[in-house]
Amino acid sequence: MAYDVIVIGSGPGGYVAAIRASQLGFKTAIIEKENLGGICLNWGCIPTKALLKSAQVMETISHSKDYGVEVDGFKADFASMVKRSRGVADKMSKGIQFLLRKNKIDVINGFGKLNARKEVEVTATDGKTTAYQAKHIILATGGRARQLPNLPIDGKKVIGYREAMVLPEQPKSMIVVGSGAIGVEFAYFYHSIGTKVTIVEFLPRIVPVEDEDISRELDRLYRKKGINVMTNSSVERVDTSGNGVKAFVKTEKGEIVLEADVVLSAVGVVANIENIGLDTLGVKTDKGKVLVDAYSNTNIEGIYAIGDITPGQALAHVASKEAIICVEAFANKEGKYHHMPEPLDYDNVPGCTYCSPEIASVGLTEKQAREAGYELKVGKFPFSASGKASAAGSTEGFVKVIFDAKYGEWLGTHMIGANVTEIIAQTVTARKLETTWQEVLDSIHPHPTMSESVKDAIEVALGEAIHL
């Protein structure tokens, strides 16, 4: 049972690594304990976007009169929304199965762990264990919902993101603890279909990793929608003994008690590094992450780690790119690939949040750029001044660009608005190519589009605004 490459985990890091390895001529196997596609495809990125689309349809219908369309008697069918979401996830998982079969990759069902430097032990659901050998072993075991000691998830009244996607019935009220991407996305979904939602955030602002202007705008828009937003607040403990749940929340003005049907814990993810044999081989870790170099090598030769279990950003597209770089690097050393791949630039990774309005960003925030000592040119263009946004009825939000005033280097872009996750790639590519503001302005942007607002924001930064 020997292979050239064995990948443990089939998420967006694992299955991409397996496919790329097979493409480069390696005999490859992938080990998965649950569903092909991992958390992202089955319980994260894809099914949540399906739920969010249902919420957006609901929201659009509720404003149909603004578009000259009369709609009567509509309501949210929560069970059907969940069913559609699971159907989308199932279809995508079968798609991964097809891709692995197409690339002649063996799928081994079970829980994989390192048994020796070139050996993986797989425990099947019936408890039977089998050993497999490989020269290259890639760990891509992903992450799971982080649990706070004072907020234990019971799966019924205190839930994580997995339970939030398949609740048996729609709750009338919900407390969302944490306002990162997972928190604000589920807050939008449940609010849009009629659940009373309260967000509790420990830090001074929601979506705290974003530029401060983005945080303020989302806070304003969520409050306008009717979502209760509490910052500088923390859930100290919960009481689940009654019909619902009571959350005891510490605020700047003292402790208050919130009551709801359910509490969603959305305080981030933790890496799945337990019981996978790291100690057996002496694989180095720090702060719950596997330590790797620029090509995903661990300190043990032939053992690699990618995705959420490493110190980089816990994002699907990061895991996928790390997978390709990892495989191409060891393939190059064996003469199966023509050059060493370029290491991933973690400073040029886009972040996307799919609430409504969407958030997309890359590079430095304005505060980070100033703290780094740059003299800045900052431009902000509101979608209310965009013809395409006005025609679509999606005028919320703006595009904010940040440039180095001395050399014209594009330091960062931060957007909030409809479909901005589809626009951010322009900045990522431009920054990769070390493009200046002048080169962007010299490039034609199609009209009318939301994307031309990037050009408009640059004009604002230079004091040359045409449309504002």
C-alpha positions, 0 to 999 in steps of 0.5 A: 500500500505504497504511494508517492504522495498521501494527503490527509484531509480533502478540503480546499487545501487537501484535494487541490494538493492531491490533484496537483500531485497527480498532474505532476506524475505522483501516485497519490492518495487522499484520506478523508474521515467525513465528506470530500471537500472538507469543512469549506465545501460541506459546512462552510464557504459553499452552503453558507453562501447558498443560505445567504443567497436565499436571504438576499432573495428574501430581502430583494422581494421585500423591496420589490415595489422599489423596482416596480414589481408587486409581490404579495404573500411571500414568506421565508420557508426556512426548511426549504432554504436549509434543504437547498443549501445542503443540496448545493453542498452535496452537489459540490462534494460529488464534484470533488469526488469526480475530480479525484476519480478523473485524476486517478487519486485513491480515496481512503475513508477514515481517520489518518494519523502519522505513524512513522516518517513515511507512514500513515495509519488510517482507522476506518469507521469499523475500527480497523486500522491500515498502514500506508506508506508515502515519500511525501505526506501532506497534512491538511486537516483544517479547523473547527469552531473555537469554543470558549470555556464560559460558552460551551457548545451543546448543539441545541441552545448554544451552537456553532456554525455547523448547527446554525446551518441545519437548525430544525426550525427557525429561531425567533431570536438569536444572540451572535457572539463574535462579529468576524466573518462567520458572525456577521454573515449568520447575523445577516441571514437570520435577521433577513428571514425574520429572526431577532438578532443581537451581535455581541462583540468583545472588541470596540468595533465589529469586523475588527480586522477590517479598516475602521471605515468599513467597520463603522459603515457595517455597524451603521447599516446593521443598526439601520436594518434593525440588528442590535449591535453591542461592542465592548461587550462579552458574554460571561456565562449562559443559563440554558435551564429554561425554554431558551437561553439567558446570556449574562453580558458584561458591558461598559455600563455593567452586566445585563441579561439577554434572552434568546432562543439560541446563542451562536458562538462565532469566535473563530476557528481552532486547528485540528492538530490533535491525535494526528501523530505530530508528537510521534514524529516530533513535528514542531508546533507553536500556539496551536499551529504547525510550523512550516517554511515558505514551501510548507515543509515542517521540521521533519523531512517529507512531512508538510502542512497546509491550510488552517493548521499553519500560521497563515490566514485561515482562508480557503484560497490560502490553503489552495495556493499553499497546496500548489506551492507545496507540491510544485516545490518538492516536484521541482526537487525530483525533476517533475516540475520545471522551476521552484514556485514563488512563495505565497505573499501573505501580505497580498491575500484578499479577505472576503465577507459575504454578509449584505452588503459584502466586504472585501479587502486586501493590503494595509488598512489606513491605520496600519499604513500610517503606523508603518510610516507611509505618507498617504493618498487616500480616496473614498468613492461612495456607491451612491455616486455610481450609475450602475449601483443606482440602477441596481438599487445597491447604493450602500457602501463605498470603495476606499483605496490607499496609496503611498504618496511618494512612489504611488505604490498601491498599499491597500483597498477596502470595499463594502457594497454589493458584489465587492468580493468580485471586484477585489481581485483587481487590486490583488493583481495590480499589487502583485504587478507593482502597479501605480495609480497612474497605470490604473487610471491609464487602464479603461474601466467599463461603464456602467459597472461597480468595478469602475468605482475603484478608478473613481476612488483613485481619482478622489485620492489624487484630487482629480475626482470627476464623478464626485 
